Amino acid sequence: MRPSLPQRLYLLCYTVEKEKFELTDLQGRGQLLRAGALTELALAGLLTAEGGKVARRAATAPGDPFLAAVWRDLPETPKRWLSYVHNKAHTAEKPVREQLAAARAITVRQEKRLGVLPVDRVVVEDPQQVRALQDRVRDAVIGGSEPAAIPVDELTMAVLAAETEVSSVFSGKERRAYKPALKALAAHFDGVVPGLRKALRDSYLSSRAVGGGWGA
């Protein structure tokens, strides 16, 4: 089965050269995964987004457990996006990681940091597949294509990764160099899921300001 948007966003955060997930990317990863889920729900017609607010449509829950959990969190009457991106960000990584482990895309190994503290080390089984995913997402920005011509999944991953400053995708220097392209992609994304990108950015900046972050 094709990985969900949250699963691909998780893999996107892997730094292939260093064979690890950089600690600097933890601050926005929970929010990133929830934003990916919310985008997938929007594309499937399972939520409404207008006026800076979001609401759950009456429908059958999606089959993917993480998507279903995020969908059930949504209100039945429109409310602002931020709390649905931010408040449960600390719960987002574990279920997505478990899905990837079950699909044998990653292996989770428990190790001890400094010989004492138990930590989970995530090993990506096919780093070149991750590299190819990152290249496609980067090409959405640096390739010069019109936003409407870019597959929506790749455009989404590029925009969300840029908003949460995922270092395995774009360096700070690249984000500055390609600011006009990123702005054009962001504007197109805002037409697909109005209000979500701003809420993600606000959530990320809030976490960064207090040194927050969730994951392993």
C-alpha positions as CSV (number, residue, x, y, z in Angstrom):
1,M,0.0,0.0,0.0
2,R,1.1,3.5,-0.7
3,P,2.3,5.3,2.5
4,S,0.0,8.0,3.9
5,L,1.1,11.6,3.8
6,P,2.0,11.5,7.5
7,Q,4.2,8.4,6.9
8,R,6.0,10.0,4.0
9,L,6.5,13.3,6.0
10,Y,8.0,11.3,8.8
11,L,10.5,9.6,6.4
12,L,11.2,13.0,4.8
13,C,12.7,14.1,8.1
14,Y,15.5,11.4,7.9
15,T,19.0,12.8,7.2
16,V,20.4,10.1,4.9
17,E,24.0,11.3,5.1
18,K,24.1,11.1,8.9
19,E,21.8,8.0,9.1
20,K,19.6,9.6,11.7
21,F,16.8,12.0,12.5
22,E,18.3,15.3,13.5
23,L,17.3,16.6,16.9
24,T,16.8,20.1,15.4
25,D,13.8,18.8,13.5
26,L,11.9,17.5,16.5
27,Q,10.4,20.8,17.4
28,G,7.9,20.7,14.6
29,R,7.6,17.0,13.7
30,G,4.4,16.3,15.7
31,Q,2.7,19.2,14.1
32,L,4.0,18.3,10.7
33,L,2.5,14.8,10.9
34,R,-0.9,16.2,12.0
35,A,-0.8,18.8,9.3
36,G,-0.1,16.0,6.8
37,A,-3.1,14.0,8.1
38,L,-5.3,17.0,8.0
39,T,-4.3,17.7,4.4
40,E,-5.0,14.1,3.4
41,L,-8.4,14.3,5.1
42,A,-9.1,17.6,3.2
43,L,-8.2,16.0,-0.1
44,A,-10.5,13.1,0.7
45,G,-13.4,15.4,1.3
46,L,-13.6,14.5,5.0
47,L,-13.4,18.0,6.4
48,T,-14.4,21.5,5.5
49,A,-12.0,24.4,5.6
50,E,-13.0,28.0,5.1
51,G,-12.7,31.3,6.9
52,G,-9.7,30.2,8.8
53,K,-11.7,27.4,10.5
54,V,-12.1,23.6,10.1
55,A,-14.9,21.2,10.7
56,R,-15.4,17.4,10.3
57,R,-17.8,16.3,7.6
58,A,-20.3,13.6,8.4
59,A,-18.8,10.5,6.8
60,T,-17.3,7.1,7.5
61,A,-13.9,7.3,9.3
62,P,-10.9,6.6,7.1
63,G,-9.4,3.2,7.3
64,D,-6.0,4.4,8.4
65,P,-6.0,4.5,12.2
66,F,-3.9,7.7,12.5
67,L,-6.0,9.6,10.0
68,A,-9.1,8.3,11.7
69,A,-7.9,9.5,15.1
70,V,-7.1,13.0,13.7
71,W,-10.5,13.1,11.9
72,R,-12.4,12.2,15.1
73,D,-10.5,15.1,16.9
74,L,-12.1,17.6,14.6
75,P,-15.2,19.6,15.7
76,E,-18.6,19.2,14.1
77,T,-19.0,23.0,14.0
78,P,-16.2,25.1,12.4
79,K,-13.4,26.2,14.8
80,R,-10.0,27.6,14.3
81,W,-7.3,25.3,13.0
82,L,-4.6,25.9,15.6
83,S,-5.7,23.6,18.4
84,Y,-6.1,20.7,16.0
85,V,-2.6,21.0,14.7
86,H,-0.9,21.8,18.0
87,N,-2.7,20.3,21.1
88,K,-2.1,16.6,20.3
89,A,1.2,17.0,18.4
90,H,3.0,15.1,21.2
91,T,0.9,12.0,20.4
92,A,1.4,12.1,16.6
93,E,4.8,10.4,16.1
94,K,4.3,7.1,17.9
95,P,1.3,5.8,15.8
96,V,2.9,6.9,12.5
97,R,6.2,5.3,13.5
98,E,4.4,2.1,14.5
99,Q,2.7,2.0,11.1
100,L,6.1,2.3,9.3
101,A,7.6,-0.3,11.5
102,A,4.7,-2.7,10.7
103,A,5.3,-2.1,7.0
104,R,9.1,-2.8,7.6
105,A,10.0,0.6,6.3
106,I,11.8,1.3,9.6
107,T,13.2,-0.6,12.5
108,V,13.0,0.8,16.0
109,R,15.8,-0.3,18.3
110,Q,16.1,0.6,22.0
111,E,19.5,1.8,23.1
112,K,20.9,3.5,26.1
113,R,22.1,7.1,25.9
114,L,25.3,7.6,28.0
115,G,24.9,4.0,29.0
116,V,21.9,4.9,31.2
117,L,18.9,6.5,29.6
118,P,16.8,4.3,27.3
119,V,16.1,5.8,24.0
120,D,14.6,4.6,20.7
121,R,16.8,4.6,17.7
122,V,15.0,4.5,14.4
123,V,16.7,2.9,11.4
124,V,15.4,3.5,7.9
125,E,15.5,0.3,5.9
126,D,15.8,1.9,2.4
127,P,17.7,5.2,2.7
128,Q,17.8,5.6,-1.1
129,Q,14.0,5.5,-1.3
130,V,14.0,8.3,1.3
131,R,16.6,10.2,-0.8
132,A,14.4,9.8,-3.9
133,L,11.4,11.1,-1.9
134,Q,13.4,14.1,-0.8
135,D,14.6,14.8,-4.3
136,R,11.0,14.9,-5.6
137,V,10.0,17.2,-2.9
138,R,13.0,19.5,-3.5
139,D,12.3,19.5,-7.2
140,A,8.8,20.9,-6.5
141,V,10.6,24.0,-5.3
142,I,13.8,24.3,-7.4
143,G,12.5,22.7,-10.6
144,G,10.7,25.9,-11.7
145,S,7.3,24.2,-12.5
146,E,4.1,26.1,-12.0
147,P,2.4,25.1,-8.7
148,A,-0.7,23.8,-10.4
149,A,1.5,21.4,-12.4
150,I,3.1,19.8,-9.4
151,P,1.4,16.7,-7.9
152,V,-0.5,17.8,-4.8
153,D,1.2,15.4,-2.4
154,E,4.7,16.7,-3.4
155,L,3.6,20.3,-3.3
156,T,2.1,19.6,0.2
157,M,5.3,18.0,1.5
158,A,7.4,20.8,0.2
159,V,5.2,23.5,1.8
160,L,4.8,21.8,5.1
161,A,8.5,20.9,5.4
162,A,9.4,24.5,4.6
163,E,7.0,25.9,7.2
164,T,8.5,23.6,9.9
165,E,12.1,24.2,8.7
166,V,12.9,20.5,8.2
167,S,16.7,20.5,7.7
168,S,16.8,17.2,5.8
169,V,14.8,18.8,2.9
170,F,15.9,22.5,2.8
171,S,18.7,24.3,4.5
172,G,18.0,27.8,5.8
173,K,20.1,29.2,2.9
174,E,17.9,27.3,0.4
175,R,14.7,28.5,2.0
176,R,15.9,32.1,1.6
177,A,17.2,31.5,-2.0
178,Y,13.9,30.0,-3.1
179,K,11.6,32.2,-1.2
180,P,9.6,33.3,-4.3
181,A,9.0,29.7,-5.3
182,L,8.1,28.7,-1.8
183,K,5.7,31.6,-1.6
184,A,4.0,30.6,-4.8
185,L,3.6,27.0,-3.7
186,A,2.3,28.2,-0.3
187,A,-0.3,30.3,-2.0
188,H,-1.5,27.4,-4.1
189,F,-1.6,25.1,-1.0
190,D,-3.7,27.8,0.8
191,G,-6.3,27.4,-2.0
192,V,-6.4,23.7,-1.3
193,V,-6.6,23.7,2.5
194,P,-7.3,27.3,3.6
195,G,-5.9,28.2,7.0
196,L,-3.9,25.1,7.7
197,R,-0.5,26.4,6.7
198,K,-0.7,29.4,9.0
199,A,-1.8,27.3,11.9
200,L,1.1,25.0,11.3
201,R,3.6,27.8,11.2
202,D,2.1,29.4,14.4
203,S,2.3,26.1,16.2
204,Y,5.9,25.5,15.1
205,L,7.1,29.0,16.1
206,S,5.4,28.5,19.5
207,S,7.2,25.2,20.1
208,R,10.5,26.6,18.9
209,A,10.2,29.6,21.2
210,V,10.0,27.4,24.3
211,G,12.3,24.7,23.0
212,G,9.5,22.2,22.7
213,G,9.5,19.1,20.5
214,W,8.3,15.5,20.5
215,G,9.7,12.3,19.1
216,A,12.7,10.1,19.1
